[in-house]
């Protein structure tokens, strides 16, 4: 567990170090651009575009790296012995409970069955009511002498 906490601290430290390096690099670039005379607006735009493309590529690379790190950490955690022990203990507890008190599962199954049957009966009743209504309308037309 301490290793996981340390891994988080390392990640946070790395992020702050990258931020510091980025600030240093940005200051260096600003001073370099101040020293150099840009001949045209087109040249300035070309440099701006290059920097934007590089920034987007580095951001995407960072996102992919972070995703890989999180995926690896989750994978290791999911397959760790402690998680397996917890899952096994809970599974044994639930199975033991059902073994000693099977009425719990029977009530659950019965409740599901009642719910499904109730829903089917409701649909049949709604269909029958719609049919009754259609027959009533038909007989009213016949009594009035209208053609169906």
C-alpha positions in Angstrom: 0.0 0.0 0.0 2.9 2.4 0.8 4.2 1.7 -2.8 0.9 3.0 -4.2 1.0 6.1 -2.1 4.7 6.7 -3.1 3.7 6.2 -6.8 1.1 8.9 -6.5 3.7 11.2 -4.8 6.2 10.5 -7.6 3.5 11.3 -10.2 2.7 14.6 -8.5 6.4 15.5 -8.2 6.9 14.7 -11.9 4.0 16.9 -12.9 5.4 19.9 -11.0 8.8 19.3 -12.4 7.4 19.3 -15.9 5.6 22.5 -15.2 8.8 24.1 -14.0 10.7 23.0 -17.0 7.9 24.3 -19.3 8.0 27.7 -17.6 11.8 27.8 -18.1 11.5 26.8 -21.7 8.8 29.3 -22.4 10.9 32.1 -20.9 13.9 31.0 -23.0 11.7 31.0 -26.2 10.3 34.5 -25.3 13.8 36.0 -24.9 14.9 34.3 -28.1 12.0 35.7 -30.1 12.6 39.1 -28.6 16.3 39.0 -29.8 15.5 37.8 -33.3 13.7 40.1 -35.7 10.9 38.5 -37.4 11.0 39.5 -41.1 7.4 39.0 -41.9 4.0 38.3 -40.4 4.0 35.0 -42.4 7.3 33.9 -40.7 5.8 34.7 -37.3 2.6 32.7 -38.2 4.8 29.8 -39.4 6.7 29.7 -36.1 3.5 30.0 -34.2 1.9 27.1 -36.1 5.0 24.9 -35.5 4.9 25.6 -31.8 1.1 24.9 -31.7 1.5 21.6 -33.5 4.4 20.6 -31.2 2.3 21.6 -28.1 -0.7 19.6 -29.3 1.5 16.5 -30.1 3.2 16.7 -26.7 -0.2 17.1 -24.9 -1.6 14.1 -26.7 1.6 12.1 -25.9 1.2 13.1 -22.3 -2.5 12.1 -22.2 -1.7 8.7 -23.7 1.1 8.2 -21.2 -1.2 9.0 -18.3 -3.8 6.7 -19.7 -1.3 3.9 -20.0 -0.1 4.5 -16.4 -3.6 4.5 -15.0 -4.6 1.4 -17.0 -1.5 -0.4 -15.7 -2.2 0.6 -12.1 -5.8 -0.5 -12.3 -4.8 -3.8 -14.0 -2.2 -4.5 -11.2 -4.7 -3.6 -8.5 -7.4 -5.8 -10.0 -5.1 -8.8 -10.1 -3.5 -8.2 -6.8 -3.8 -10.9 -4.1 -5.5 -8.6 -1.6 -8.4 -7.9 -4.0 -8.7 -11.6 -4.8 -8.9 -12.3 -1.1 -11.6 -9.7 -0.6 -13.7 -11.0 -3.5 -13.3 -14.6 -2.3 -14.3 -13.6 1.2 -17.4 -11.8 0.1 -18.4 -14.5 -2.3 -18.0 -17.2 0.4 -20.0 -15.0 2.8 -22.9 -14.6 0.2 -22.9 -18.3 -0.8 -22.9 -19.3 2.9 -25.8 -16.9 3.6 -27.8 -18.4 0.7 -26.9 -22.0 1.8 -28.1 -21.3 5.4 -31.1 -19.2 4.3 -32.4 -20.2 0.9 -35.7 -18.4 1.4 -33.9 -15.1 0.7 -33.2 -16.2 -2.9 -36.6 -17.8 -3.2 -38.3 -14.5 -2.2 -36.2 -12.7 -4.8 -37.1 -15.1 -7.5 -40.7 -15.1 -6.5 -40.8 -11.3 -6.5 -39.3 -11.2 -10.0 -41.8 -13.8 -11.3 -44.7 -11.8 -9.8 -43.4 -8.6 -11.4 -43.1 -10.3 -14.8 -46.5 -11.9 -14.6 -48.1 -8.6 -13.4 -46.5 -6.8 -16.4 -47.8 -9.4 -18.8 -51.3 -9.2 -17.3 -51.3 -5.4 -17.6 -50.4 -5.6 -21.3 -53.2 -8.1 -21.9 -55.7 -5.9 -20.1 -54.6 -2.9 -22.1 -54.9 -4.8 -25.3 -58.4 -6.1 -24.3 -59.5 -2.6 -23.4 -58.3 -1.2 -26.8 -60.1 -4.1 -28.5 -63.4 -3.4 -26.6 -63.2 0.2 -27.5 -62.7 -0.6 -31.2 -65.7 -3.0 -31.1 -67.9 -0.4 -29.4 -67.0 2.2 -32.1 -67.8 -0.3 -34.8 -71.2 -1.3 -33.3 -72.1 2.4 -32.9 -71.4 3.0 -36.6 -73.5 -0.1 -37.6 -76.4 1.1 -35.5 -76.3 4.6 -37.1 -76.3 3.0 -40.5 -72.7 4.1 -41.4 -70.6 1.8 -43.6 -67.7 0.3 -41.8 
